[in-house]
Amino acid sequence: MSDIVLQVHEREVSTKNANRRLRTTGQVPAVVYGGGQDAVPIRVEERKVEEILRSGAGGNTVFLLQLHGTDQQRHAMIRELQTDSISGEMIHIDFQRILMDQKVRIMVPIELHGEAVGVKTEGGLVDFVTRELEVECLPGRIPEHLEIDLTPLHIGQHVEASELELPDGVELAADPERVIVSVSIRKIVEEEVEEEEDEEMLIEAEAEEPEVISRGKAEGEE
């Protein structure tokens, strides 16, 4: 696995105004912490970080942070990435130092593949309960995602965390009995159909009732 190098610069001033000015120049304020060392404020190029994250490495990318103008470098991962909810602009990044020979616990996304037989032929519905799972492994072994084949699942069946096939060197850190995905019957749809049928029957019953017309007494009637 080749290192993904990210050039970083020291950040001397950490005020809100200074950080705002940084963002206008395409820089993102960040901090590196952990590893038994003091936290260090830095700045990085937003465009470069975006390119790396979109390249397929994903949110669990292991960066080799290279301090500009020096030979100082350290492996780190993004632990928190703050973005603007409207513009999507990066606001702040927290990097955590890691050692490549020490295991880390990390959340890995889950991808579903195939069409469950319970959906295809039995009219069932897929319930994707858990979309990411915690695993433990060396930083160089972190998988981009975990896969589940839905094809053999019938209505009433599910897949638990312990049933996932994990890559070599990757261990499950979550509850092994945690349900990841299940196939269930379409209860809500059936209830709606029954309610509609009841309403139709009521309307038909009302339409069949004889119309009662009140009238006064005819001439000569007592």
VOGU-505530 format. One line per 5 residues: number of its first residue (from 1); for each residue y, x, z of N, C-alpha, C, O, CB. Coordinates in steps of 0.001 Angstrom, whole numbers, m for minus. Glycine has a CB too. Layout:
BEGIN
NUM	Y:X:Z:Y:X:Z:Y:X:Z:Y:X:Z:Y:X:Z; ...
//
This chain:
BEGIN
1	m1188:839:0:0:0:0:1239:875:0:1426:1674:918:5:m950:1211; 2086:743:m1004:3299:1557:m1084:4386:958:m208:4479:m261:m62:3787:1674:m2542; 5208:1824:374:6291:1373:1252:7383:679:448:7741:1116:m646:6881:2556:2034; 7903:m399:1004:9041:m1100:408:10287:m598:1119:10592:m1014:2237:8898:m2674:525; 10996:294:461:12133:969:1080:13382:110:980:13694:m439:m77:12375:2332:424
6	14092:2:2099:15359:m726:2135:16417:173:2754:16315:569:3915:15224:m2059:2933; 17437:489:1961:18530:1302:2462:19389:489:3423:19777:m640:3123:19379:1843:1302; 19683:1079:4587:20527:407:5574:21680:1334:5960:21595:2555:5824:19699:m4:6834; 22752:719:6441:23929:1478:6883:24249:1116:8326:24008:m7:8768:25157:1198:5965; 24790:2076:9043:25204:1798:10411:26361:800:10402:27176:783:9479:25612:3103:11139
11	26417:m26:11440:27488:m1016:11559:28207:m741:12877:27673:m977:13961:26927:m2501:11501; 29443:m233:12752:30187:181:13943:30800:m1004:14685:30774:m1044:15915:31280:1162:13556; 31349:m1968:13950:32043:m3102:14565:31173:m4354:14459:30610:m4637:13401:33427:m3338:13891; 31066:m5112:15572:30174:m6269:15588:30896:m7583:15896:30275:m8532:16374:29081:m6049:16600; 32197:m7642:15627:32923:m8876:15895:32653:m9906:14805:32159:m9557:13732:34427:m8602:16006
16	32975:m11180:15072:32760:m12243:14097:33577:m12015:12836:33085:m12222:11726:33108:m13591:14703; 34824:m11588:13004:35681:m11344:11836:35149:m10202:10987:35174:m10266:9758:37111:m11038:12278; 34663:m9146:11656:34121:m8000:10919:32868:m8410:10148:32678:m7999:9003:33798:m6833:11885; 32021:m9213:10770:30803:m9674:10101:31135:m10583:8924:30467:m10543:7891:29893:m10408:11091; 32172:m11404:9088:32586:m12290:8004:33074:m11475:6812:32788:m11806:5661:33687:m13254:8482
21	33810:m10413:7098:34300:m9539:6007:33137:m8849:5300:33165:m8661:4084:35284:m8475:6559; 32119:m8476:6066:30940:m7848:5472:30287:m8776:4452:29913:m8348:3360:29930:m7463:6563; 30154:m10039:4816:29482:m11001:3938:30238:m11219:2636:29632:m11494:1600:29312:m12326:4653; 31551:m11097:2687:32335:m11276:1455:32107:m10130:472:32428:m10251:m710:33829:m11386:1786; 31558:m9025:955:31273:m7878:86:29794:m7793:m288:29351:m6801:m867:31704:m6586:769
26	29033:m8840:45:27617:m8845:m300:26733:m8150:718:25550:m7920:464:27428:m8207:m1622; 27301:m7813:1871:26533:m7164:2935:26151:m8187:4003:26858:m9174:4207:27342:m6001:3565; 25039:m7948:4677:24583:m8833:5744:24508:m8049:7054:23866:m7000:7101:23202:m9458:5396; 25155:m8538:8122:25017:m7874:9417:23598:m8052:9941:23006:m9121:9796:26043:m8431:10433; 23056:m7004:10547:21676:m7050:11029:21547:m6179:12272:22483:m5481:12663:20685:m6584:9928
31	20365:m6235:12885:20089:m5403:14045:18621:m4995:13992:17772:m5755:13526:20424:m6150:15379; 18334:m3789:14474:16954:m3301:14583:16660:m3104:16064:17418:m2440:16771:16738:m1959:13769; 15548:m3687:16536:15227:m3576:17958:13730:m3362:18138:12965:m3405:17175:15688:m4835:18725; 13319:m3130:19391:11895:m2970:19705:11439:m1530:19629:12234:m623:19386:11063:m3804:18772; 10145:m1331:19842:9580:15:19788:9999:906:20931:9914:2129:20822:9958:661:18519
36	10458:311:22044:10867:1106:23191:12200:1816:23001:12529:2728:23759:9816:2110:23498; 12966:1407:21999:14262:2034:21742:15378:996:21823:15131:m210:21803:14268:2722:20359; 16616:1493:21916:17766:606:21988:17956:m130:20664:17567:361:19604:19031:1395:22350; 18559:m1308:20743:18893:m2057:19538:20026:m1352:18795:20977:m863:19406:19289:m3515:19888; 19910:m1308:17475:20911:m624:16650:21500:m1605:15631:20754:m2169:14831:20285:606:15927
41	22815:m1820:15643:23432:m2704:14645:23516:m2005:13288:23944:m854:13198:24842:m3144:15106; 23101:m2716:12228:23127:m2145:10880:23658:m3193:9905:23937:m4328:10290:21708:m1657:10448; 23792:m2804:8654:24149:m3738:7585:23288:m3420:6373:22935:m2267:6128:25674:m3652:7231; 22955:m4464:5616:22089:m4302:4446:22659:m5108:3287:23471:m6010:3492:20630:m4747:4761; 22232:m4782:2070:22672:m5527:893:21867:m6819:777:20638:m6792:721:22522:m4668:m394
46	22563:m7937:743:21890:m9235:649:21059:m9335:m636:19926:m9817:m612:22922:m10376:700; 21621:m8882:m1738:20926:m8971:m3031:19599:m8224:m2985:18596:m8709:m3511:21809:m8404:m4162; 19583:m7040:m2355:18369:m6241:m2294:17301:m6932:m1451:16125:m6943:m1817:18674:m4855:m1730; 17713:m7509:m319:16753:m8205:541:16157:m9407:m193:14953:m9651:m117:17430:m8660:1857; 17007:m10158:m905:16537:m11316:m1661:15524:m10905:m2724:14500:m11565:m2899:17716:m12040:m2311
51	15808:m9824:m3428:14898:m9346:m4472:13527:m9016:m3899:12503:m9332:m4504:15483:m8115:m5168; 13509:m8381:m2736:12233:m7991:m2112:11458:m9221:m1654:10252:m9313:m1882:12479:m7045:m914; 12137:m10161:m1014:11466:m11346:m492:10945:m12245:m1609:9947:m12943:m1432:12411:m12128:401; 11620:m12230:m2762:11199:m13062:m3891:10181:m12370:m4786:9655:m12983:m5715:12402:m13458:m4713; 9899:m11112:m4518:8996:m10343:m5381:7535:m10689:m5159:6668:m10235:m5906:9199:m8869:m5155
56	7252:m11494:m4129:5862:m11841:m3842:5407:m11315:m2500:4348:m11701:m2006:4959:m11312:m4923; 6196:m10438:m1905:5837:m9890:m598:5971:m10954:486:5210:m10960:1454:6717:m8674:m262; 6946:m11862:321:7101:m12976:1248:7767:m12602:2552:8267:m11491:2730:5780:m13568:1535; 7757:m13581:3477:8456:m13407:4747:7824:m12397:5677:8466:m11962:6633:8542:m14701:5442; 6568:m12005:5425:5895:m11024:6285:5957:m9615:5709:5094:m8781:5983:4443:m11423:6497
61	6974:m9364:4919:7148:m8041:4309:7339:m6961:5367:8069:m7149:6340:8343:m8049:3352; 6674:m5829:5164:6887:m4655:6013:7858:m3732:5276:7540:m3205:4210:5521:m3915:6343; 9042:m3544:5853:10077:m2701:5257:10021:m1298:5844:9666:m1107:7007:11472:m3315:5475; 10375:m329:5023:10643:1019:5524:12159:1174:5477:12738:1432:4422:9893:2150:4667; 12792:1013:6640:14243:1092:6709:14678:2551:6628:14267:3376:7444:14769:434:8007
66	15505:2859:5645:15990:4219:5422:17482:4249:5725:18269:3617:5020:15702:4695:3959; 17880:4982:6771:19290:5065:7146:20044:5906:6131:19734:7082:5941:19450:5655:8563; 21023:5314:5485:21764:5961:4410:22364:7298:4857:22986:7386:5916:22866:5036:3908; 22169:8335:4038:22752:9646:4288:21988:10492:5279:22438:11583:5630:24131:9485:4765; 20820:10008:5751:20023:10779:6713:18551:10727:6300:18193:10072:5322:20208:10228:8168
71	17705:11427:7060:16272:11368:6815:15588:10454:7821:14363:10451:7937:15662:12766:6872; 16389:9676:8547:15833:8754:9531:15267:7504:8847:15931:6881:8020:16908:8359:10559; 14050:7158:9200:13430:5981:8641:12433:5390:9639:11873:6093:10480:12741:6316:7313; 12229:4066:9515:11352:3390:10462:10810:2112:9834:11543:1384:9165:12098:3076:11778; 9530:1844:10049:8947:595:9570:9416:m557:10456:9533:m419:11674:7397:678:9551
76	9677:m1682:9822:10143:m2854:10561:9820:m4120:9785:9576:m4084:8579:11660:m2764:10836; 9821:m5246:10504:9610:m6552:9885:10741:m7492:10296:11352:m7323:11351:8227:m7142:10288; 11004:m8469:9459:12025:m9464:9797:11438:m10441:10803:10414:m11072:10539:12531:m10214:8524; 12084:m10566:11952:11645:m11514:12971:12497:m12778:12958:12038:m13843:13372:11692:m10867:14351; 13738:m12665:12483:14587:m13851:12361:15588:m13640:11235:16264:m12614:11162:15322:m14153:13696
81	15664:m14624:10370:16605:m14577:9254:17453:m15840:9309:16957:m16938:9058:15861:m14450:7874; 18726:m15685:9638:19632:m16827:9725:20348:m17013:8395:20892:m16063:7831:20654:m16638:10873; 20342:m18253:7899:21023:m18559:6648:21919:m19774:6822:21710:m20598:7711:20008:m18798:5521; 22921:m19868:5956:23809:m21025:5962:23048:m22228:5412:22441:m22145:4344:25100:m20749:5128; 23078:m23343:6136:22295:m24517:5747:22773:m25136:4439:22009:m25849:3788:22346:m25556:6844
86	24003:m24886:4040:24555:m25475:2820:24487:m24506:1641:23948:m24839:585:25999:m25906:3054; 25031:m23320:1827:25111:m22359:718:23857:m21512:561:23612:m20960:m512:26295:m21454:915; 23050:m21403:1636:21866:m20551:1591:22188:m19082:1801:21293:m18238:1751:21162:m20724:279; 23451:m18770:2034:23875:m17377:2244:23271:m16828:3534:23206:m17521:4549:25424:m17275:2291; 22827:m15560:3474:22292:m14915:4667:23420:m14629:5648:24466:m14092:5281:21548:m13613:4300
91	23184:m14999:6904:24205:m14810:7935:23888:m13616:8826:24778:m12835:9162:24338:m16069:8785; 22619:m13474:9210:22234:m12368:10097:20726:m12148:10004:19965:m13091:9791:22656:m12657:11573; 20302:m10890:10166:18879:m10546:10114:18499:m9745:11352:19185:m8794:11726:18549:m9747:8828; 17392:m10142:11984:16824:m9378:13090:15582:m8646:12580:14613:m9277:12156:16474:m10310:14305; 15615:m7313:12624:14449:m6506:12274:13782:m6012:13555:14462:m5603:14496:14851:m5309:11360
96	12444:m6051:13589:11707:m5504:14729:10931:m4276:14293:10194:m4313:13308:10755:m6560:15332; 11099:m3188:15032:10365:m1959:14720:8876:m2171:14954:8479:m2842:15906:10880:m777:15573; 8052:m1592:14075:6603:m1664:14225:5989:m297:13949:6616:570:13339:6005:m2731:13278; 4760:m120:14408:3983:1090:14116:2833:693:13213:2141:m288:13488:3458:1778:15430; 2619:1432:12149:1605:1078:11152:178:1196:11687:m752:662:11083:1758:1959:9931
101	m6:1890:12816:m1354:2035:13379:m1573:1131:14592:m2553:1285:15321:m1602:3487:13771; m650:184:14801:m795:m770:15899:m788:m2190:15348:39:m2543:14507:333:m587:16945; m1729:m3002:15839:m1847:m4369:15342:m652:m5228:15739:m23:m5014:16775:m3127:m4999:15856; m360:m6204:14886:711:m7154:15159:141:m8566:15052:m855:m8799:14367:1912:m6955:14175; 786:m9494:15737:445:m10911:15597:1501:m11550:14711:2701:m11378:14926:359:m11633:16996
106	1040:m12281:13723:1964:m12791:12711:1502:m14166:12223:305:m14448:12174:2072:m11801:11523; 2458:m15009:11866:2141:m16317:11302:2010:m16179:9785:2903:m15657:9118:3235:m17371:11675; 889:m16652:9254:614:m16542:7819:500:m17943:7218:m208:m18788:7764:m691:m15723:7561; 1187:m18203:6101:1116:m19530:5474:m264:m19826:4904:m1016:m18916:4554:2156:m19643:4371; m587:m21128:4817:m1879:m21578:4289:m1644:m22310:2969:m720:m23114:2852:m2620:m22504:5316
111	m2484:m22026:1984:m2405:m22694:683:m3683:m23502:442:m4786:m23035:723:m2187:m21656:m460; m3518:m24720:m81:m4658:m25583:m399:m4951:m25525:m1887:m4036:m25517:m2710:m4388:m27038:40; m6231:m25485:m2226:m6645:m25445:m3635:m7736:m26479:m3890:m8528:m26794:m3002:m7144:m24030:m4023; m7767:m27002:m5116:m8788:m27961:m5497:m8444:m29376:m5070:m7503:m29601:m4309:m10108:m27563:m4911; m9221:m30324:m5571:m9049:m31738:m5228:m10276:m32216:m4454:m11402:m32140:m4945:m8830:m32606:m6509
116	m10044:m32701:m3262:m11152:m33139:m2409:m11905:m34299:m3051:m11300:m35194:m3640:m10635:m33549:m1019; m13244:m34272:m2930:m14054:m35355:m3477:m13707:m36669:m2779:m13832:m37747:m3361:m15560:m35040:m3326; m13271:m36565:m1526:m12874:m37753:m787:m11620:m38401:m1333:m11381:m39588:m1111:m12669:m37412:646; m10820:m37627:m2044:m9621:m38157:m2695:m9944:m38599:m4113:m9507:m39659:m4562:m8494:m37106:m2706; m10705:m37783:m4804:m10999:m38015:m6223:m11870:m39239:m6459:m11621:m40007:m7388:m11674:m36806:m6810
121	m12896:m39428:m5621:m13849:m40515:m5878:m13927:m41553:m4764:m14525:m42611:m4954:m15209:m39942:m6099; m13333:m41270:m3604:m13464:m42185:m2474:m12139:m42827:m2059:m12099:m43632:m1129:m14055:m41454:m1301; m11066:m42470:m2746:m9763:m43077:m2447:m9138:m42611:m1151:m8325:m43324:m562:m9900:m44549:m2404; m9509:m41415:m695:m8973:m40891:562:m7601:m40244:397:m7025:m40213:m690:m9935:m39888:1149; m7108:m39735:1506:m5786:m39112:1545:m5866:m37790:2299:m6458:m37727:3376:m4749:m40056:2208
126	m5269:m36721:1739:m5262:m35407:2392:m4149:m35343:3427:m2997:m35663:3135:m5091:m34277:1351; m4503:m34925:4642:m3521:m34741:5712:m3454:m33252:6038:m4350:m32705:6681:m3893:m35587:6989; m2380:m32604:5585:m2186:m31164:5790:m1546:m30964:7160:m321:m30982:7278:m1297:m30531:4652; m2358:m30776:8187:m1901:m30767:9578:m1209:m29461:9959:m110:m29476:10512:m3074:m31009:10507; m1850:m28338:9665:m1339:m27024:10061:m1062:m26192:8815:m1980:m25876:8058:m2344:m26292:10995
131	202:m25839:8601:591:m25151:7367:693:m23630:7503:871:m22938:6501:1906:m25687:6896; 585:m23108:8706:537:m21661:8914:m282:m21376:10159:m401:m22212:11054:1967:m21059:9042; m841:m20179:10194:m1778:m19839:11263:m1489:m18430:11784:m1143:m17532:11016:m3242:m19943:10762; m1634:m18254:13085:m1387:m16943:13683:m2633:m16068:13581:m3730:m16481:13958:m955:m17091:15155; m2445:m14855:13068:m3542:m13892:12965:m3092:m12559:13559:m1913:m12353:13845:m3994:m13713:11482
136	m4048:m11672:13735:m3764:m10340:14275:m4390:m9301:13352:m5554:m9409:12967:m4306:m10189:15739; m3591:m8288:13006:m4087:m7223:12129:m3088:m6081:12101:m2003:m6176:12675:m4343:m7754:10696; m3461:m5004:11432:m2538:m3899:11229:m1473:m4337:10223:m1757:m5169:9360:m3289:m2619:10735; m254:m3799:10312:816:m4196:9394:448:m4078:7921:885:m4887:7102:2027:m3369:9657; m349:m3077:7586:m733:m2891:6191:m1792:m3863:5704:m2126:m3877:4519:m1222:m1508:5994
141	m2329:m4688:6620:m3388:m5632:6278:m2900:m7088:6240:m3692:m7997:5992:m4524:m5501:7270; m1635:m7307:6480:m1120:m8676:6561:m1302:m9386:5217:m776:m8923:4205:377:m8675:6975; m2033:m10493:5190:m2215:m11229:3926:m965:m12046:3588:m235:m12478:4481:m3451:m12162:4013; m729:m12253:2291:409:m13062:1871:195:m14510:2263:1144:m15206:2623:632:m12947:359; m1061:m14973:2195:m1400:m16344:2569:m2898:m16448:2804:m3652:m15534:2471:m947:m17347:1477
146	m3320:m17556:3375:m4728:m17867:3562:m5053:m19078:2693:m4206:m19953:2519:m5062:m18138:5073; m6268:m19142:2142:m6617:m20211:1213:m7725:m21110:1760:m8616:m20668:2485:m7043:m19621:m116; m7637:m22384:1385:m8679:m23354:1723:m9040:m24127:458:m8162:m24628:m245:m8209:m24326:2865; m10334:m24220:175:m10821:m24996:m968:m11129:m26415:m487:m12031:m26619:325:m12095:m24329:m1615; m10376:m27389:m992:m10538:m28773:m562:m11712:m29487:m1234:m12150:m30536:m761:m9274:m29530:m835
151	m12218:m28934:m2319:m13183:m29622:m3190:m14323:m30329:m2463:m14590:m31484:m2793:m13765:m28644:m4136; m15016:m29721:m1498:m16189:m30375:m907:m15892:m31423:167:m16821:m32045:681:m17063:m29346:m322; m14642:m31629:512:m14313:m32519:1627:m14430:m33996:1260:m13866:m34450:265:m12912:m32232:2114; m15182:m34745:2093:m15304:m36193:1961:m14391:m36858:2987:m13862:m36189:3874:m16785:m36653:2148; m14207:m38163:2869:m13437:m38908:3864:m14084:m38729:5239:m15300:m38853:5388:m13350:m40422:3484
156	m13254:m38437:6235:m13751:m38230:7592:m14046:m36784:7919:m14354:m36468:9068:m14977:m39033:7802; m13960:m35891:6935:m14225:m34474:7178:m12912:m33698:7307:m11869:m34127:6814:m15089:m33884:6044; m12989:m32546:7979:m11803:m31708:8153:m12202:m30233:8203:m13383:m29896:8278:m11039:m32103:9439; m11197:m29370:8160:m11420:m27919:8243:m10694:m27393:9475:m9504:m27648:9658:m10922:m27184:6942; m11414:m26658:10320:m10827:m26052:11510:m10496:m24587:11253:m10990:m23983:10301:m11778:m26183:12709
161	m9657:m24027:12111:m9200:m22650:11939:m10361:m21661:11866:m10305:m20691:11110:m8272:m22267:13077; m11413:m21904:12650:m12558:m20988:12683:m13329:m20950:11370:m14109:m20025:11138:m13494:m21381:13798; m13119:m21948:10503:m13863:m22030:9239:m13185:m21264:8108:m13766:m21117:7032:m14032:m23481:8834; m11980:m20779:8329:m11272:m20045:7279:m11916:m18681:7045:m12352:m18017:7986:m9788:m19875:7648; m11970:m18278:5795:m12457:m16939:5454:m11274:m15978:5501:m10380:m16033:4657:m13147:m16921:4038
166	m11283:m15106:6491:m10185:m14159:6667:m10491:m12839:5963:m11651:m12431:5903:m9921:m13916:8162; m9479:m12170:5433:m9676:m10866:4787:m10194:m9840:5795:m10073:m10031:7005:m8357:m10369:4150; m10762:m8768:5291:m11239:m7685:6155:m10099:m7148:7010:m8990:m6930:6522:m11857:m6548:5314; m10383:m6941:8285:m9378:m6375:9176:m8418:m7391:9755:m7519:m7035:10516:m8607:m5345:8457; m8601:m8667:9399:m7713:m9725:9901:m8502:m10605:10862:m9580:m11089:10516:m7117:m10580:8725
171	m7971:m10816:12070:m8639:m11623:13084:m7808:m12852:13428:m6577:m12815:13413:m8903:m10791:14343; m8498:m13932:13736:m7828:m15175:14110:m7241:m15043:15516:m7929:m14617:16444:m8811:m16374:14039; m5965:m15411:15665:m5313:m15358:16975:m4986:m16758:17492:m4536:m16908:18627:m4036:m14519:16898; m5210:m17781:16669:m4932:m19158:17052:m6180:m19822:17619:m7265:m19241:17594:m4407:m19953:15853; m6023:m21031:18128:m7152:m21810:18644:m8157:m22050:17515:m7801:m22656:16505:m6665:m23166:19249
176	m9406:m21590:17662:m10401:m21733:16582:m10721:m23188:16243:m11204:m23467:15145:m11680:m21024:16968; m10461:m24118:17164:m10758:m25524:16913:m9559:m26293:16350:m9624:m27508:16163:m11227:m26179:18190; m8505:m25598:16093:m7308:m26256:15571:m7584:m26802:14166:m8084:m26080:13303:m6106:m25271:15548; m7259:m28066:13943:m7492:m28696:12640:m6413:m28250:11654:m5219:m28321:11945:m7506:m30248:12768; m6853:m27792:10492:m5929:m27341:9464:m5634:m28462:8478:m4473:m28751:8188:m6495:m26123:8733
181	m6677:m29088:7967:m6516:m30151:6976:m7672:m31145:7123:m8781:m30770:7502:m6466:m29564:5523; m7398:m32406:6820:m8436:m33421:6902:m8271:m34418:5757:m7221:m34499:5120:m8390:m34143:8269; m9343:m35175:5516:m9297:m36238:4509:m9575:m37554:5225:m10629:m37723:5837:m10336:m35986:3343; m8647:m38467:5150:m8780:m39734:5858:m8654:m40915:4905:m8235:m40768:3756:m7734:m39838:6961; m9024:m42085:5406:m8926:m43297:4606:m7474:m43766:4576:m6713:m43508:5509:m9853:m44408:5168
186	m7098:m44449:3510:m5714:m44898:3364:m5492:m46172:4184:m5422:m47265:3622:m5370:m45146:1867; m5382:m46039:5495:m5242:m47190:6381:m3933:m47947:6156:m3918:m49178:6121:m5329:m46740:7823; m2860:m47218:6007:m1548:m47851:5876:m1495:m48718:4635:m982:m49836:4675:m440:m46798:5829; m2028:m48203:3523:m2011:m48954:2268:m2826:m50228:2409:m2407:m51287:1941:m2555:m48097:1110; m4004:m50136:3058:m4856:m51302:3218:m4181:m52373:4059:m4280:m53561:3755:m6177:m50904:3845
191	m3489:m51952:5125:m2790:m52902:5975:m1701:m53622:5208:m1510:m54826:5380:m2200:m52201:7181; m975:m52885:4349:83:m53496:3563:m492:m54528:2596:94:m55593:2402:866:m52427:2799; m1650:m54212:1983:m2285:m55142:1048:m2712:m56407:1774:m2525:m57508:1258:m3497:m54486:362; m3297:m56260:2991:m3723:m57415:3762:m2539:m58301:4124:m2636:m59527:4069:m4451:m56970:5022; m1402:m57669:4500:m215:m58443:4846:295:m59215:3633:692:m60374:3752:886:m57522:5395
196	285:m58569:2458:739:m59238:1249:m177:m60422:909:301:m61479:497:791:m58242:76; m1502:m60240:1085:m2440:m61311:797:m2233:m62486:1747:m2305:m63643:1332:m3875:m60799:892; m1973:m62190:3032:m1721:m63244:4012:m479:m64042:3641:m468:m65270:3734:m1565:m62647:5415; 584:m63325:3213:1816:m63992:2823:1592:m64888:1605:2121:m65997:1540:2907:m62961:2529; 803:m64402:638:527:m65197:m561:m265:m66454:m214:m1:m67524:m763:m241:m64360:m1593
201	m1236:m66332:698:m2030:m67481:1106:m1171:m68520:1820:m1366:m69722:1645:m3176:m67039:2006; m214:m68046:2630:677:m68953:3342:1560:m69720:2372:1775:m70921:2533:1536:m68184:4339; 2069:m69024:1370:2932:m69659:365:2147:m70709:m415:2650:m71801:m680:3520:m68600:m602; 900:m70368:m785:63:m71309:m1530:m265:m72537:m691:m291:m73651:m1213:m1228:m70628:m1989; m517:m72349:607:m843:m73455:1497:336:m74405:1633:176:m75626:1635:m1260:m72933:2869
206	1539:m73811:1748:2731:m74630:1872:2984:m75432:593:3453:m76569:646:3939:m73754:2195; 2667:m74829:m549:2893:m75501:m1830:1938:m76669:m2017:2269:m77633:m2707:2738:m74513:m2983; 740:m76595:m1401:m251:m77652:m1559:m29:m78836:m624:m621:m79895:m835:m1619:m77093:m1333; 810:m78687:408:1071:m79774:1341:1780:m80925:628:2716:m80679:m134:1913:m79276:2530; 1347:m82224:861:2002:m83361:210:3424:m83520:701:3737:m83293:1870:1219:m84648:456
211	4271:m83916:m226:5668:m84098:129:5836:m85443:817:5418:m86463:268:6575:m83999:m1119; 6424:m85477:1978:6655:m86708:2735:8067:m87183:2463:9038:m86476:2733:6428:m86491:4261; 8175:m88428:1905:9485:m88970:1566:9771:m90150:2488:9009:m91116:2520:9549:m89401:64; 10809:m90076:3197:11183:m91165:4093:11981:m92198:3314:12802:m91833:2473:11997:m90639:5305; 11757:m93469:3573:12505:m94508:2886:12731:m95662:3842:12055:m95778:4864:11767:m94983:1612
216	13643:m96476:3518:13932:m97635:4350:12933:m98739:4045:12105:m98591:3146:15377:m98129:4128; 12999:m99852:4785:12099:m100982:4587:12446:m101692:3292:13615:m101862:2945:12170:m101959:5777; 11417:m102095:2598:11652:m102855:1361:12074:m104255:1720:11819:m104730:2826:10388:m102883:460; 12719:m104913:785:13199:m106275:1016:12003:m107168:1335:11005:m107155:615:13984:m106816:m225; 12103:m107940:2412:11036:m108856:2808:10110:m108271:3848:9317:m108989:4458:10241:m109259:1612
221	10208:m106943:4058:9367:m106317:5082:9986:m106530:6439:11209:m106521:6585:9177:m104811:4808; 9150:m106719:7422:9648:m106884:8776:9438:m105566:9540:9788:m105471:10716:8931:m108078:9495
//
